[in-house]
Amino acid sequence: MLIVADNLRITNRPVQAALDRMDQEPIRDMVTRCVAAGAQAIDINSGPLSRNPEEKMTFLVEAVQSATTLPLILDTSNPKAMEAGLIACRNKAIINGFSPEPRKLSAILPLAKKYHTDIIGYLLYPNSQVPVGEEDCIQVAIELFDAFKKAGLENEQLIIDPVVAPVIWENGIHHNRSILSVIRLLPDILGFPVRTIAGISNLATGSLPPETKRKLECAFLPMLAAAGLSMALINVFHRETLQTARICHSFLNPGVFSWAEI
């Protein structure tokens, strides 16, 4: 299970401040600390970037890749920003992402073919609502895969995000139970060993105490790992969550157990 750092978010005030000043140093420092903590890929969550999207995404990509050669997940809904990031990226790039939403099918999905990159697909309805039950999630996955193949992409380029829901949502727990089954079933349903990714931090939103958020992450992450999750998107500065991810990897690794890995 690959550990992806989700620390580089535009909602993180130091990241926003660095972007406003176009100052690479705080970005490089954060990335260096993420790598030291154990990140194996970096998610660049720039948000929509409504102003100067190409310039800002180029800045972020260049700042991050000046500090690491790890794969970069470009996380924006702005097609112009996404393409600028792909052009600037020398590291392995992954597009994050697309869904059955018409705008993303027309403007984001084709970039994966144009730039020969992997792409993350979200199990969401076209109106961006989250399907709740297992059957609904699977139906969305089939429709998502159909759109993906019509875009001329290869199976190996697809990564599916079943969308972890906040537990405070009315059907959040029900949905999160459903995605455990969905992750297990996807390879059989789609006919190939599809990779999956999940944003663990989505479990807890709002003003929950930090220790409660960590408990939720540490409880649900092993369930996802046992279901076959390929990539865990986590705050790598959450020590307990990171350690749980490492232990899950050690338990599920077909090789010899090593204390050094945890």
LOSE-956829 format. One record per residue (C-alpha): x, z, y; residue in one letter; residue number from 1. Coordinates in steps of 0.2 Angstrom, whole numbers. Each point is the difference from the previous one (the first is absolute). Example, Ala and Ser with C-alpha at 12.3 -4.5 7.8 and 13.67 -1.06 7.14 Angstrom:
LOSE-956829
px=62; pz=39; py=-22; type=A; seq=1 $
px=6; pz=-3; py=17; type=S; seq=2 $
This chain:
LOSE-956829
px=0; pz=0; py=0; type=M; seq=1 $
px=8; pz=-6; py=16; type=L; seq=2 $
px=0; pz=12; py=15; type=I; seq=3 $
px=-5; pz=-8; py=16; type=V; seq=4 $
px=3; pz=10; py=16; type=A; seq=5 $
px=-15; pz=-1; py=12; type=D; seq=6 $
px=8; pz=10; py=14; type=N; seq=7 $
px=3; pz=-15; py=11; type=L; seq=8 $
px=-18; pz=0; py=8; type=R; seq=9 $
px=-5; pz=-5; py=17; type=I; seq=10 $
px=-10; pz=16; py=1; type=T; seq=11 $
px=16; pz=10; py=-2; type=N; seq=12 $
px=4; pz=4; py=18; type=R; seq=13 $
px=19; pz=-2; py=-1; type=P; seq=14 $
px=-3; pz=-17; py=-8; type=V; seq=15 $
px=-12; pz=-5; py=14; type=Q; seq=16 $
px=12; pz=6; py=13; type=A; seq=17 $
px=14; pz=-9; py=-7; type=A; seq=18 $
px=-10; pz=-16; py=0; type=L; seq=19 $
px=-6; pz=2; py=18; type=D; seq=20 $
px=19; pz=2; py=5; type=R; seq=21 $
px=6; pz=-13; py=-12; type=M; seq=22 $
px=12; pz=13; py=-6; type=D; seq=23 $
px=7; pz=-4; py=-18; type=Q; seq=24 $
px=9; pz=17; py=-2; type=E; seq=25 $
px=-15; pz=11; py=-4; type=P; seq=26 $
px=-6; pz=-13; py=-12; type=I; seq=27 $
px=17; pz=-1; py=-9; type=R; seq=28 $
px=1; pz=19; py=-1; type=D; seq=29 $
px=-17; pz=2; py=-8; type=M; seq=30 $
px=4; pz=-14; py=-12; type=V; seq=31 $
px=17; pz=8; py=-5; type=T; seq=32 $
px=-9; pz=16; py=-3; type=R; seq=33 $
px=-13; pz=-8; py=-11; type=C; seq=34 $
px=13; pz=-9; py=-10; type=V; seq=35 $
px=9; pz=17; py=-2; type=A; seq=36 $
px=-16; pz=8; py=-6; type=A; seq=37 $
px=-2; pz=-12; py=-14; type=G; seq=38 $
px=-10; pz=-15; py=7; type=A; seq=39 $
px=2; pz=-16; py=-10; type=Q; seq=40 $
px=-10; pz=-11; py=13; type=A; seq=41 $
px=-6; pz=2; py=18; type=I; seq=42 $
px=-17; pz=-3; py=6; type=D; seq=43 $
px=0; pz=-6; py=18; type=I; seq=44 $
px=-18; pz=4; py=6; type=N; seq=45 $
px=0; pz=-7; py=18; type=S; seq=46 $
px=-19; pz=0; py=2; type=G; seq=47 $
px=-9; pz=-15; py=8; type=P; seq=48 $
px=13; pz=-3; py=14; type=L; seq=49 $
px=-12; pz=-7; py=12; type=S; seq=50 $
px=14; pz=-3; py=13; type=R; seq=51 $
px=15; pz=-10; py=-2; type=N; seq=52 $
px=-2; pz=1; py=-19; type=P; seq=53 $
px=14; pz=-12; py=-5; type=E; seq=54 $
px=13; pz=9; py=11; type=E; seq=55 $
px=-5; pz=17; py=-6; type=K; seq=56 $
px=0; pz=-4; py=-19; type=M; seq=57 $
px=16; pz=-9; py=2; type=T; seq=58 $
px=8; pz=15; py=8; type=F; seq=59 $
px=-7; pz=12; py=-14; type=L; seq=60 $
px=6; pz=-11; py=-14; type=V; seq=61 $
px=17; pz=-2; py=8; type=E; seq=62 $
px=2; pz=18; py=3; type=A; seq=63 $
px=-5; pz=5; py=-18; type=V; seq=64 $
px=11; pz=-13; py=-8; type=Q; seq=65 $
px=15; pz=5; py=10; type=S; seq=66 $
px=-1; pz=17; py=-9; type=A; seq=67 $
px=-4; pz=-5; py=-18; type=T; seq=68 $
px=-1; pz=-15; py=-12; type=T; seq=69 $
px=-15; pz=7; py=-9; type=L; seq=70 $
px=-16; pz=-10; py=-1; type=P; seq=71 $
px=-11; pz=0; py=15; type=L; seq=72 $
px=-19; pz=0; py=-1; type=I; seq=73 $
px=-7; pz=-8; py=16; type=L; seq=74 $
px=-16; pz=9; py=4; type=D; seq=75 $
px=-10; pz=-7; py=14; type=T; seq=76 $
px=-17; pz=-9; py=2; type=S; seq=77 $
px=7; pz=-11; py=13; type=N; seq=78 $
px=4; pz=-17; py=-7; type=P; seq=79 $
px=12; pz=-5; py=14; type=K; seq=80 $
px=9; pz=17; py=-2; type=A; seq=81 $
px=1; pz=-3; py=-19; type=M; seq=82 $
px=7; pz=-17; py=1; type=E; seq=83 $
px=13; pz=6; py=13; type=A; seq=84 $
px=5; pz=14; py=-11; type=G; seq=85 $
px=2; pz=-12; py=-15; type=L; seq=86 $
px=11; pz=-11; py=10; type=I; seq=87 $
px=11; pz=14; py=6; type=A; seq=88 $
px=1; pz=8; py=-17; type=C; seq=89 $
px=16; pz=-2; py=-10; type=R; seq=90 $
px=-4; pz=14; py=-13; type=N; seq=91 $
px=-13; pz=-3; py=-13; type=K; seq=92 $
px=-17; pz=-1; py=9; type=A; seq=93 $
px=-17; pz=5; py=-7; type=I; seq=94 $
px=-16; pz=-4; py=10; type=I; seq=95 $
px=-12; pz=14; py=2; type=N; seq=96 $
px=-13; pz=-7; py=-1; type=G; seq=97 $
px=-16; pz=-10; py=-3; type=F; seq=98 $
px=-17; pz=4; py=-6; type=S; seq=99 $
px=-16; pz=-11; py=-2; type=P; seq=100 $
px=-3; pz=2; py=19; type=E; seq=101 $
px=-1; pz=-18; py=6; type=P; seq=102 $
px=13; pz=2; py=14; type=R; seq=103 $
px=13; pz=6; py=-12; type=K; seq=104 $
px=-4; pz=-13; py=-13; type=L; seq=105 $
px=3; pz=-14; py=13; type=S; seq=106 $
px=14; pz=8; py=10; type=A; seq=107 $
px=10; pz=12; py=-10; type=I; seq=108 $
px=-1; pz=-6; py=-18; type=L; seq=109 $
px=7; pz=-18; py=3; type=P; seq=110 $
px=16; pz=9; py=7; type=L; seq=111 $
px=5; pz=6; py=-18; type=A; seq=112 $
px=1; pz=-18; py=-6; type=K; seq=113 $
px=8; pz=-7; py=16; type=K; seq=114 $
px=14; pz=14; py=-1; type=Y; seq=115 $
px=0; pz=2; py=-19; type=H; seq=116 $
px=-3; pz=19; py=1; type=T; seq=117 $
px=-9; pz=12; py=-10; type=D; seq=118 $
px=-17; pz=6; py=8; type=I; seq=119 $
px=-11; pz=15; py=-2; type=I; seq=120 $
px=-18; pz=-2; py=-2; type=G; seq=121 $
px=-13; pz=13; py=4; type=Y; seq=122 $
px=-15; pz=4; py=-11; type=L; seq=123 $
px=-12; pz=-1; py=15; type=L; seq=124 $
px=-16; pz=-9; py=3; type=Y; seq=125 $
px=0; pz=-14; py=13; type=P; seq=126 $
px=-7; pz=12; py=13; type=N; seq=127 $
px=15; pz=12; py=-4; type=S; seq=128 $
px=-11; pz=13; py=-8; type=Q; seq=129 $
px=7; pz=8; py=-16; type=V; seq=130 $
px=-8; pz=-3; py=-17; type=P; seq=131 $
px=-4; pz=17; py=-8; type=V; seq=132 $
px=-3; pz=-3; py=-19; type=G; seq=133 $
px=11; pz=-7; py=-13; type=E; seq=134 $
px=-10; pz=-15; py=-3; type=E; seq=135 $
px=-1; pz=-4; py=19; type=D; seq=136 $
px=19; pz=2; py=2; type=C; seq=137 $
px=3; pz=-12; py=-15; type=I; seq=138 $
px=-12; pz=-13; py=7; type=Q; seq=139 $
px=9; pz=1; py=17; type=V; seq=140 $
px=17; pz=-2; py=-10; type=A; seq=141 $
px=-6; pz=-16; py=-9; type=I; seq=142 $
px=-6; pz=-7; py=17; type=E; seq=143 $
px=16; pz=4; py=8; type=L; seq=144 $
px=10; pz=-7; py=-14; type=F; seq=145 $
px=-10; pz=-16; py=1; type=D; seq=146 $
px=4; pz=-2; py=19; type=A; seq=147 $
px=18; pz=4; py=-4; type=F; seq=148 $
px=1; pz=-14; py=-13; type=K; seq=149 $
px=-9; pz=-13; py=11; type=K; seq=150 $
px=14; pz=3; py=13; type=A; seq=151 $
px=12; pz=-7; py=-12; type=G; seq=152 $
px=10; pz=16; py=-4; type=L; seq=153 $
px=8; pz=6; py=-16; type=E; seq=154 $
px=-6; pz=15; py=-9; type=N; seq=155 $
px=16; pz=9; py=2; type=E; seq=156 $
px=-2; pz=0; py=19; type=Q; seq=157 $
px=-16; pz=11; py=-1; type=L; seq=158 $
px=0; pz=19; py=3; type=I; seq=159 $
px=-17; pz=8; py=0; type=I; seq=160 $
px=-5; pz=16; py=10; type=D; seq=161 $
px=-16; pz=8; py=-7; type=P; seq=162 $
px=-1; pz=10; py=17; type=V; seq=163 $
px=1; pz=19; py=-2; type=V; seq=164 $
px=-14; pz=8; py=9; type=A; seq=165 $
px=0; pz=16; py=11; type=P; seq=166 $
px=-7; pz=14; py=-11; type=V; seq=167 $
px=-12; pz=5; py=15; type=I; seq=168 $
px=-9; pz=-17; py=-2; type=W; seq=169 $
px=-17; pz=1; py=-7; type=E; seq=170 $
px=5; pz=-10; py=-16; type=N; seq=171 $
px=19; pz=3; py=2; type=G; seq=172 $
px=3; pz=10; py=-16; type=I; seq=173 $
px=-12; pz=-12; py=-10; type=H; seq=174 $
px=10; pz=-15; py=7; type=H; seq=175 $
px=17; pz=8; py=-4; type=N; seq=176 $
px=-5; pz=4; py=-18; type=R; seq=177 $
px=-6; pz=-18; py=-2; type=S; seq=178 $
px=17; pz=-8; py=6; type=I; seq=179 $
px=9; pz=10; py=-14; type=L; seq=180 $
px=-10; pz=-11; py=-13; type=S; seq=181 $
px=2; pz=-15; py=11; type=V; seq=182 $
px=19; pz=1; py=0; type=I; seq=183 $
px=0; pz=1; py=-19; type=R; seq=184 $
px=-12; pz=-14; py=-2; type=L; seq=185 $
px=7; pz=-13; py=12; type=L; seq=186 $
px=14; pz=-8; py=-11; type=P; seq=187 $
px=-13; pz=-3; py=-13; type=D; seq=188 $
px=-13; pz=-6; py=12; type=I; seq=189 $
px=11; pz=-12; py=10; type=L; seq=190 $
px=11; pz=-5; py=-15; type=G; seq=191 $
px=17; pz=5; py=6; type=F; seq=192 $
px=10; pz=16; py=4; type=P; seq=193 $
px=-6; pz=2; py=17; type=V; seq=194 $
px=9; pz=12; py=11; type=R; seq=195 $
px=-9; pz=13; py=10; type=T; seq=196 $
px=3; pz=11; py=16; type=I; seq=197 $
px=-9; pz=15; py=7; type=A; seq=198 $
px=1; pz=9; py=17; type=G; seq=199 $
px=1; pz=18; py=-6; type=I; seq=200 $
px=-1; pz=7; py=18; type=S; seq=201 $
px=-18; pz=-8; py=1; type=N; seq=202 $
px=-6; pz=15; py=-10; type=L; seq=203 $
px=0; pz=12; py=14; type=A; seq=204 $
px=-5; pz=-4; py=18; type=T; seq=205 $
px=-5; pz=10; py=15; type=G; seq=206 $
px=5; pz=18; py=3; type=S; seq=207 $
px=3; pz=7; py=-18; type=L; seq=208 $
px=15; pz=12; py=-1; type=P; seq=209 $
px=16; pz=-9; py=-5; type=P; seq=210 $
px=1; pz=11; py=-16; type=E; seq=211 $
px=-17; pz=-6; py=-5; type=T; seq=212 $
px=5; pz=-18; py=3; type=K; seq=213 $
px=15; pz=2; py=-11; type=R; seq=214 $
px=-10; pz=8; py=-14; type=K; seq=215 $
px=-12; pz=-15; py=0; type=L; seq=216 $
px=15; pz=-12; py=-1; type=E; seq=217 $
px=9; pz=9; py=-14; type=C; seq=218 $
px=-16; pz=1; py=-10; type=A; seq=219 $
px=-6; pz=-18; py=1; type=F; seq=220 $
px=17; pz=-9; py=-1; type=L; seq=221 $
px=3; pz=5; py=-18; type=P; seq=222 $
px=-17; pz=-7; py=-4; type=M; seq=223 $
px=4; pz=-17; py=8; type=L; seq=224 $
px=17; pz=0; py=-8; type=A; seq=225 $
px=-8; pz=3; py=-17; type=A; seq=226 $
px=-12; pz=-14; py=3; type=A; seq=227 $
px=14; pz=-12; py=3; type=G; seq=228 $
px=3; pz=0; py=19; type=L; seq=229 $
px=15; pz=-11; py=4; type=S; seq=230 $
px=3; pz=5; py=18; type=M; seq=231 $
px=-4; pz=16; py=9; type=A; seq=232 $
px=-1; pz=0; py=19; type=L; seq=233 $
px=4; pz=17; py=6; type=I; seq=234 $
px=8; pz=10; py=14; type=N; seq=235 $
px=17; pz=3; py=-7; type=V; seq=236 $
px=3; pz=15; py=11; type=F; seq=237 $
px=-14; pz=9; py=-10; type=H; seq=238 $
px=12; pz=8; py=-12; type=R; seq=239 $
px=-12; pz=6; py=-13; type=E; seq=240 $
px=-9; pz=-17; py=-1; type=T; seq=241 $
px=17; pz=-9; py=-1; type=L; seq=242 $
px=6; pz=11; py=-14; type=Q; seq=243 $
px=-17; pz=-2; py=-9; type=T; seq=244 $
px=3; pz=-19; py=1; type=A; seq=245 $
px=17; pz=2; py=-7; type=R; seq=246 $
px=-5; pz=11; py=-15; type=I; seq=247 $
px=-14; pz=-12; py=-4; type=C; seq=248 $
px=12; pz=-14; py=0; type=H; seq=249 $
px=11; pz=10; py=-12; type=S; seq=250 $
px=-14; pz=4; py=-12; type=F; seq=251 $
px=-6; pz=-18; py=-1; type=L; seq=252 $
px=17; pz=-9; py=0; type=N; seq=253 $
px=3; pz=-7; py=-17; type=P; seq=254 $
px=19; pz=5; py=1; type=G; seq=255 $
px=8; pz=16; py=-3; type=V; seq=256 $
px=-6; pz=15; py=11; type=F; seq=257 $
px=13; pz=5; py=14; type=S; seq=258 $
px=-1; pz=15; py=10; type=W; seq=259 $
px=10; pz=-9; py=14; type=A; seq=260 $
px=-15; pz=-11; py=3; type=E; seq=261 $
px=-11; pz=15; py=6; type=I; seq=262 $
